[in-house]
Each structure stands twice: as C-alpha cells, then as structure tokens.
C-alpha cells in the first residue's frame, strides 16, 4: 500500500529529505518545485511505494529510517514530517 509523506518546513531541507529517502531505497513521486514562490515554510507531499517484491513493513522501516536520519541531522523541530496510509 502506498504511503504519503507530508513535509512542512524550510524549502531548503526538502531536497535533504528526498536524498535520504533515496539512500534508503524508497521510490517516490516528487511534485515539481515552484521556485517562483517565496515562502518560509514549504508544504510538500510525497507518495512513496514499495518495489514489486517488497513488503509494506519493509517500506515502513525504510521510510522511518530516512526520517530518523533527517531528524538526527537537522533536529526534530526543523520540520514536521507526517506519514499516512493512502486508501484505495
């Protein structure tokens, strides 16, 4: 089942979260970035999914590991990262 990650925080850290997710082997659809918009806090929604032969709990573990690394590197209060299940 796909998961949705909602990131709220500084725009500059969105790329760092995406990089950490990729390092954990998580595939996701990243929305096109609007560089003309000037905001202090960005809200970005990523839809992540497991590979064809991968269990959902493996996806959960990879996502959680990437978020834990993000929080360790930038602090828990740098940004809000929320994970939800997509309903089909």
C-alpha positions, 0 to 999 in steps of 0.5 A: 500500500502506498504511503504519503509523506507530508513535509512542512518546513524550510524549502531548503531541507526538502531536497535533504529529505528526498536524498535520504529517502533515496539512500534508503531505497524508497521510490517516490513521486516528487511534485515539481518545485515552484521556485517562483514562490517565496515562502518560509515554510514549504508544504510538500507531499510525497507518495512513496511505494514499495518495489514489486517484491517488497513488503509494506513493513519493509517500506515502513522501516525504510521510510522511518529510517530516512526520517530518523536520519533527517531528524538526527541531522537537522533536529526534530523541530526543523520540520514536521514530517507526517506519514499516512496510509493512502486508501484505495 
